[in-house]
Each structure stands twice: as structure tokens, then as C-alpha cells.
Amino acid sequence: MKVYILNRKVLIKASIFLFIAIVLLIAVPILISSDTAQVFSQKRLLPIYSVESKDKTASITFDCAWGAGDIPDILNTLRSEEIKATFFIVGQWAERFPDSVKMIAAEGHDLANHSYSHLRMGAIDKNRIRSEIAKCGEKLESISGSKVDLFRPPYGEYNDHVISIARELGYFTIQWNVDTISIV
């Protein structure tokens, strides 16, 4: 007859190992359930950063959020170079400078939505996101007579809610792939 003497440390380690094994046997099926698996398999919604083209082309965009004193010079330069651009306009800016909005549209440039108040869209709730996008779109349409379908979140800040709400409201969310401010 053999007598086994168990060391207390070995017994504690074995108990911990057994406990972890039991927890894993219970937890793994829960972790791979359909709901949990769906969370881990979801992909982040992304805006449009660029569009493939066989031609060598570039899109020029401007964000209108502060002053409007440079708008005539920008429009003159674009006209002289025969270039069309997209102007992402903040709703409050459009209210302050409706004549600039009309000038941009009259020159044949695209008007686009840049939110109403230029807030960090990723930091506000869904109702405020919806309100910011919708209110700006309504303002631009009332001034220009045309509905806009492009949206750029201020500061380039977005999350899934921003993009999905913009889509629900009929907008393509646009980002940039070359930041000219950081180049200068």
C-alpha cells in the first residue's frame, strides 16, 4: 500500500487549475454564443475617403465654418483655373453668409453639409447628431433651392452612429485622404 502525501502548495495550484478549467468550460460556450459572436464580428462603418478612377483626378473640398472674406478670391481662382470644388458648409455659417452660399452655388460648385453647429459628432447623442445634420441640410436647401447629399463631420470625427444616421437622412459621409492643413 502506497501512501501519498500532498504538498499544500501543489494542492492549491491543482485546485486553481481545476477551477480555471471549469470556468473556461462554462464560459467559452457563452462567449461564442450568437449575440457575443456578433459583437466581435461587427465591422466599423467607414466614410468615403477616396473613389477609384482610371483618370488622374483629384477632388478639392473646402470647409466653410468661420469667416467668408476669402470666398470671392477662392471662387475667382477656381473659375480662372476651370476647377469645380465641393464646399462643406456649417449651417450657422450659411445663416450668417447666405450670399456666399448663393455665390458658391451660382458658380456651379457643390454645396455639402458640415453639420449645423460644428460640434464633435462622435461625442454627442444620436438625437443631436440627427438634428445637426438635418438642420444644416434644411438651411442649405432653403438658401440654395437644392437638396445636398454629401456630409462631412467636423474635425473628421465620426463613429457608427454618425455614419448610419447620415445614411438614414440620405447623405454620403465624406472624409479626406490628404490633409492640406498638416502639409503646410
JOUR-V382387 format. One record per helix or strand of 3 or more residues. SS is the DSSP state (2 for helix, 1 for strand). FROM is the first residue (numbers start at 1). TO is the last residue. Records with the same first field share a line. If there is no record, write none. Layout:
# JOUR-V382387
SS = FROM-TO + FROM-TO
This chain:
# JOUR-V382387
2 = 8-31 + 34-41 + 71-80 + 91-96 + 98-106 + 121-123 + 126-144 + 154-156 + 160-168 + 180-183
1 = 61-64 + 86-89 + 110-113 + 172-174
